């Protein structure tokens, strides 16, 4: 699968508040690191910034449970981000 491993029973559906990227993660906490923003982190933070805000910029939208539901959501999200139009 694109975001999580095959036969994953439970995962979190997240949206990054900085770049609007939506993804699945094995995390199910309220906040998680965004895979896109994590690559471009500037560790020189200012006095009004927190390192936690930089590292955990994605917020939990929903918890997806059940292997079939996780697989279905993974496929739907991967179609949105992969530029393969063969599915049309």
Buried (B, 14 or more C-beta within 10 A) or exposed (E): BEBBEEEBEBBBBBBBBEEEBBBBBEBBEEBBBBBBBBEEBEEEEEEEEEEEEBBBBBBBEEEBEEEEBBBEBBEEBBBEEEEEEEEE
